[in-house]
Amino acid sequence: MNTPSILRDIVLSKTSELLQQKSLVPLNELKKSIVAQQPPLNFMQALMGNTVSLIAEVKKASPSRGLLCPDFNPVFLASTYSDNGASAISVLTDPRFQGELDHIVQIKESGLVRTTPILRKDFIFDPYQVYEARANGADAILLIAAILSEKQMSDLKTLAESLGMNCLIEIHDKAELEFVLDVGVEIVGINNRDLRTFTTDLKVTEDLAPLIPDGKIIVSESGISNYSHIERISRLGVNAVLVGEALVTSADVSGAIKTLMGQDAPTVDP
């Protein structure tokens, strides 16, 4: 794929970070840790409801906006999400977002989200990262079309599935959609954010969702902050939304979820 410069820079940085991590935790140790893990939860099945599902994101910061959640507590956020109806939880583990894999470990070890699957959201391009995700308790991983070749995508997806994990495969344009359909994607994530400019536009979902064949799970990501956005994309056959900033920046996370999903809308007598 034609990788945008910001993603190319991140991949270069992560490549050197991975070399260090591989020397600290060899692959055979990760494989031993996987054996000790509970079987992964079914991320795809969690998104198959009759209404738009919520993938709520545990996110401390972003490169574009800086610190989002000064009182960041991954376990509190995850348990609040789960208690208030989130179908799945996305955990950012990349250091550029002040994320780390240990956030998944903390959430899993807390025992507060036993039935809510966790997605590792990161810039994954190396098989080591897939093993690493499962060894630390992730139930699913994100794969970004813009940073992967067709062979990389296919190989990483096959590996993840062999470990019992689902893959959320992210696209931003028609060319990337055609690419991932050739790989046999089941869950398509449409990122409304242009990673070249960091601008967001729900029209990206409006343009791409109708092109996705029936039977695929469609997730709209980024730029979703209120119930009108949910209503707008639900008409397109979108199965789920991935929301982070609108939740982690709220002083009342549970209330923010209810407002976002329209659960606090007044009932109208017929």
Backbone torsions as a table, in degrees:
resi	resn	phi	psi	omega
1	MET	NA	156.9	176.4
2	ASN	-82.4	96.1	-171.1
3	THR	-76.3	124.2	174.7
4	PRO	-57.8	150.1	-172.4
5	SER	-58.8	-39.3	-178.4
6	ILE	-63.1	-39.1	178.2
7	LEU	-70.1	-38.7	178.9
8	ARG	-61.2	-41.0	178.7
9	ASP	-65.2	-39.9	179.1
10	ILE	-64.6	-43.9	179.7
11	VAL	-62.1	-40.1	177.6
12	LEU	-62.3	-43.2	178.6
13	SER	-64.4	-43.4	-177.6
14	LYS	-68.5	-29.3	178.2
15	THR	-60.5	-44.1	177.8
16	SER	-71.6	-35.7	176.6
17	GLU	-62.2	-39.4	-178.7
18	LEU	-66.8	-37.1	177.9
19	LEU	-57.6	-42.7	178.7
20	GLN	-67.8	-42.7	-178.3
21	GLN	-64.6	-38.5	178.9
22	LYS	-64.3	-31.8	178.0
23	SER	-75.2	-29.2	178.8
24	LEU	-78.6	-42.3	-178.7
25	VAL	-128.8	95.2	-179.4
26	PRO	-61.7	155.9	-177.4
27	LEU	-57.2	-38.2	-178.3
28	ASN	-64.1	-29.6	175.9
29	GLU	-69.9	-38.3	176.5
30	LEU	-61.8	-42.9	-179.1
31	LYS	-63.6	-37.0	175.6
32	LYS	-64.9	-39.2	179.3
33	SER	-65.7	-35.8	179.9
34	ILE	-61.5	-40.4	-179.7
35	VAL	-58.8	-32.3	-177.4
36	ALA	-84.5	-8.4	-178.5
37	GLN	-77.4	150.9	168.8
38	GLN	-66.7	151.9	178.0
39	PRO	-57.1	144.4	-178.9
40	PRO	-66.2	148.1	174.0
41	LEU	-77.0	158.0	-175.3
42	ASN	-87.0	98.8	-178.7
43	PHE	-64.3	-44.6	-177.7
44	MET	-62.6	-45.1	-180.0
45	GLN	-62.1	-33.6	-179.2
46	ALA	-63.9	-22.4	-177.3
47	LEU	-95.1	2.2	-174.4
48	MET	-94.8	53.5	178.0
49	GLY	-93.7	179.6	177.8
50	ASN	-85.3	-12.5	177.5
51	THR	-123.4	172.7	179.1
52	VAL	-65.4	124.8	-179.9
53	SER	-87.2	156.9	179.0
54	LEU	-110.0	123.7	165.8
55	ILE	-101.1	106.7	-175.4
56	ALA	-94.2	135.7	-170.7
57	GLU	-103.4	133.6	172.0
58	VAL	-90.3	108.0	-168.8
59	LYS	-145.6	119.8	-176.5
60	LYS	-87.9	-38.5	-174.2
61	ALA	-153.2	171.5	173.5
62	SER	-141.4	151.4	-179.8
63	PRO	-61.4	-31.0	-176.2
64	SER	-84.2	-33.0	-175.1
65	ARG	-113.0	-6.1	-179.8
66	GLY	75.3	-150.9	-177.0
67	LEU	-65.5	125.3	-178.8
68	LEU	-102.3	-32.0	-171.9
69	CYS	-134.1	88.5	-176.5
70	PRO	-59.5	-34.7	180.0
71	ASP	-98.2	44.6	-172.5
72	PHE	-61.0	126.7	177.0
73	ASN	-141.5	99.7	-173.3
74	PRO	-60.1	-36.3	-179.3
75	VAL	-68.6	-43.3	177.9
76	PHE	-61.2	-46.4	-180.0
77	LEU	-61.0	-48.8	-177.0
78	ALA	-62.5	-44.0	-179.2
79	SER	-68.0	-36.4	176.5
80	THR	-65.2	-42.7	176.5
81	TYR	-58.6	-50.4	-177.2
82	SER	-62.8	-42.9	-178.8
83	ASP	-66.2	-22.2	-176.3
84	ASN	-109.4	23.4	166.9
85	GLY	96.3	7.6	175.5
86	ALA	-62.9	134.7	-179.6
87	SER	-79.0	-27.1	179.1
88	ALA	-155.0	164.4	-178.9
89	ILE	-125.7	128.4	174.9
90	SER	-98.8	132.0	179.4
91	VAL	-121.2	116.7	176.8
92	LEU	-74.7	123.5	-176.5
93	THR	-115.0	7.5	-179.0
94	ASP	-87.0	135.8	-177.1
95	PRO	-63.3	-22.6	177.9
96	ARG	-67.3	-15.8	175.0
97	PHE	-109.0	16.4	-173.8
98	GLN	55.2	34.3	178.0
99	GLY	-99.4	163.1	176.6
100	GLU	-158.1	153.6	-179.0
101	LEU	-61.0	-29.0	-178.4
102	ASP	-62.5	-20.3	176.5
103	HIS	-63.9	-38.7	175.7
104	ILE	-65.4	-44.0	179.5
105	VAL	-58.4	-47.3	179.7
106	GLN	-58.9	-44.1	-179.0
107	ILE	-64.3	-46.3	-179.2
108	LYS	-64.9	-43.8	-177.1
109	GLU	-70.0	-21.3	178.4
110	SER	-66.6	-26.6	-178.2
111	GLY	72.7	10.8	-175.4
112	LEU	-90.2	-9.7	-179.0
113	VAL	-130.4	49.4	-171.6
114	ARG	-59.2	-32.2	-174.3
115	THR	-108.9	5.4	-178.1
116	THR	-106.4	114.8	-177.3
117	PRO	-66.6	149.9	-178.2
118	ILE	-116.0	128.2	176.8
119	LEU	-97.1	127.1	171.1
120	ARG	-82.4	115.2	178.8
121	LYS	-103.1	113.7	-176.5
122	ASP	-160.2	-179.0	178.0
123	PHE	-98.6	90.0	-170.7
124	ILE	-100.2	124.5	-179.8
125	PHE	-144.3	-0.8	-175.7
126	ASP	-126.2	136.3	179.3
127	PRO	-53.7	-32.5	178.2
128	TYR	-53.9	-39.8	-177.8
129	GLN	-66.9	-30.1	178.2
130	VAL	-69.8	-47.8	175.6
131	TYR	-59.9	-41.5	-179.3
132	GLU	-60.1	-41.5	179.4
133	ALA	-61.5	-48.7	-178.4
134	ARG	-68.3	-37.5	-180.0
135	ALA	-64.2	-25.2	-179.6
136	ASN	-101.4	9.3	171.0
137	GLY	100.6	2.9	179.5
138	ALA	-66.2	144.2	178.3
139	ASP	-98.7	-18.6	-178.5
140	ALA	-154.1	163.2	177.9
141	ILE	-132.6	157.6	173.0
142	LEU	-95.4	134.3	171.4
143	LEU	-121.9	128.6	-174.7
144	ILE	-103.8	117.1	-175.7
145	ALA	-57.9	-34.2	-174.1
146	ALA	-66.4	-17.1	-177.8
147	ILE	-112.7	6.0	-174.1
148	LEU	-126.1	145.3	169.3
149	SER	-79.6	169.4	179.1
150	GLU	-61.7	-40.8	179.6
151	LYS	-66.1	-44.2	177.9
152	GLN	-58.6	-47.0	-179.4
153	MET	-58.7	-48.7	-178.6
154	SER	-62.7	-44.5	-177.9
155	ASP	-66.6	-43.1	-179.3
156	LEU	-67.5	-40.5	178.2
157	LYS	-63.3	-45.4	179.4
158	THR	-62.2	-41.8	178.8
159	LEU	-63.8	-47.1	-179.9
160	ALA	-58.5	-44.1	-179.1
161	GLU	-67.3	-32.3	177.3
162	SER	-66.6	-23.2	177.3
163	LEU	-94.9	5.2	176.0
164	GLY	89.6	6.5	-177.6
165	MET	-97.3	149.1	170.1
166	ASN	-89.4	162.0	177.2
167	CYS	-121.6	128.1	168.0
168	LEU	-92.4	114.5	-174.4
169	ILE	-105.1	119.7	-168.6
170	GLU	-98.2	134.8	177.3
171	ILE	-130.2	166.7	175.9
172	HIS	-134.2	-13.8	-179.0
173	ASP	-147.4	176.8	-174.6
174	LYS	-64.3	-39.1	-179.5
175	ALA	-61.9	-41.7	178.3
176	GLU	-67.5	-35.6	177.2
177	LEU	-62.0	-47.4	179.9
178	GLU	-60.6	-38.5	179.1
179	PHE	-61.9	-48.2	-175.1
180	VAL	-75.4	-27.7	176.0
181	LEU	-64.9	-33.1	177.0
182	ASP	-66.3	-27.0	-179.7
183	VAL	-80.5	-17.5	-179.9
184	GLY	91.2	42.0	-178.4
185	VAL	-65.9	142.4	173.6
186	GLU	-104.0	-35.0	-178.3
187	ILE	-120.1	113.9	-177.9
188	VAL	-103.3	120.8	174.2
189	GLY	-99.8	120.0	178.0
190	ILE	-96.9	111.4	-179.8
191	ASN	-87.0	114.6	-179.9
192	ASN	-75.2	-7.9	-179.8
193	ARG	-94.3	127.8	174.2
194	ASP	-80.7	112.9	-175.1
195	LEU	-74.2	-2.2	172.3
196	ARG	-84.7	-33.9	-174.7
197	THR	-119.8	-12.7	-176.1
198	PHE	64.9	15.7	173.4
199	THR	-84.3	149.7	-180.0
200	THR	-120.4	146.3	-178.9
201	ASP	-155.0	118.7	179.8
202	LEU	-64.5	-13.5	178.0
203	LYS	-62.6	-24.0	176.6
204	VAL	-60.0	-46.0	176.3
205	THR	-65.4	-41.5	-179.9
206	GLU	-61.2	-34.9	-179.2
207	ASP	-78.7	-36.2	-171.7
208	LEU	-93.7	-34.8	-176.0
209	ALA	-55.3	-42.0	-179.8
210	PRO	-65.5	-15.6	-178.8
211	LEU	-88.4	-7.8	-176.6
212	ILE	-86.7	127.4	-177.1
213	PRO	-60.7	154.5	175.4
214	ASP	-58.5	150.3	177.2
215	GLY	93.9	-7.9	176.4
216	LYS	-93.7	147.7	172.0
217	ILE	-85.3	126.9	-178.6
218	ILE	-110.7	127.4	178.3
219	VAL	-119.2	127.4	175.2
220	SER	-97.3	129.0	-174.4
221	GLU	-122.4	141.9	172.4
222	SER	77.0	141.5	175.0
223	GLY	76.7	12.4	-179.3
224	ILE	-105.1	115.3	-172.8
225	SER	-135.6	-4.0	179.1
226	ASN	-152.4	171.3	-173.9
227	TYR	-66.6	-29.0	178.6
228	SER	-63.7	-33.2	175.4
229	HIS	-65.7	-42.4	178.2
230	ILE	-61.0	-45.9	179.3
231	GLU	-60.7	-41.5	-176.8
232	ARG	-61.8	-45.6	-175.5
233	ILE	-86.7	-18.2	179.5
234	SER	-65.0	-26.5	179.1
235	ARG	-70.3	-12.1	-176.4
236	LEU	-96.7	2.8	-178.4
237	GLY	85.0	16.3	178.1
238	VAL	-69.6	133.5	-177.9
239	ASN	-88.9	-29.0	-174.3
240	ALA	-154.6	159.4	173.4
241	VAL	-123.8	145.9	174.8
242	LEU	-109.0	117.9	-173.4
243	VAL	-129.4	131.4	178.0
244	GLY	-125.0	-66.2	-170.6
245	GLU	-59.6	-39.2	-179.2
246	ALA	-63.5	-22.5	-179.1
247	LEU	-94.7	-48.7	-174.2
248	VAL	-71.4	-19.6	178.5
249	THR	-90.2	-0.5	-179.0
250	SER	-87.6	142.9	175.1
251	ALA	-76.3	-16.4	180.0
252	ASP	-130.7	88.2	-172.8
253	VAL	-64.4	-45.1	-179.7
254	SER	-62.4	-40.6	177.5
255	GLY	-65.6	-37.5	179.1
256	ALA	-63.9	-37.8	177.6
257	ILE	-64.3	-46.6	-179.5
258	LYS	-60.4	-43.3	179.6
259	THR	-65.9	-45.5	-179.6
260	LEU	-58.1	-44.3	-174.8
261	MET	-90.1	4.0	177.0
262	GLY	75.0	19.1	-177.9
263	GLN	-78.6	-14.7	179.6
264	ASP	-102.8	9.5	178.5
265	ALA	-68.7	139.0	-179.4
266	PRO	-65.6	140.7	176.9
267	THR	-78.5	145.5	-179.0
268	VAL	-116.7	124.9	179.1
269	ASP	-67.0	142.6	-179.7
270	PRO	-69.5	NA	NA
